[in-house]
Amino acid sequence: GNLRLLTHLSLEGSRKLGTGRFGNYPWSLGRLSNLRYLDVSNTLLTVKSYNSTDVPTELGQLSQLTSLKMSGATKEFPCMLPSQLGLLTDLEIFYLRQSTLTGSLPSQLGNLIKLTALIADTCTLTGSVPTTLGRVTELKSLILDKNSLTGAIP
């Protein structure tokens, strides 16, 4: 069927879709251009690429997205957040809790000027909090505890 008009999609805990890996879901994420709410918490939201496992870059194509919930979505495979997340300029809520992430928060998160909540505790993040987050003036809730982040919050 045609899912292009879909605005809300919750796949929370849906490990039984294919193998539970994002690439095996029965649709192409980037084609859901009207999607405003996406919850993939507690799924295996990763795609195998070359020598690593990464969060799909197609997330950046969801330009209408206002809420992205990925808590626990990368628990089983360490992965990096793609810089394409910075293209989600309408995003207001971004949950990453309890995910196994490598590296730091991408500086492109500073492009998310409508962001009101960034919850990324217990994610194994390293490095410093990007200074670009200082541009996100609507941010009301920032939770980054239980990571290995350094430096000041902008």
Buried (B, 14 or more C-beta within 10 A) or exposed (E): EEBEEBEEBEBEEBEEBEEBBBBEBEEEBEBBBBBBBBBBBBBBBBBEEEEEBBBBBBBBBBEBBBBBBBBBBBBBBBBBBBBBBBBBEBBBBBBBBBBBBBEBBBEBBBBBEBBBBBBBBBBBBBEEBBEBBEBBEEBEEBBBEBBEBEEEEB
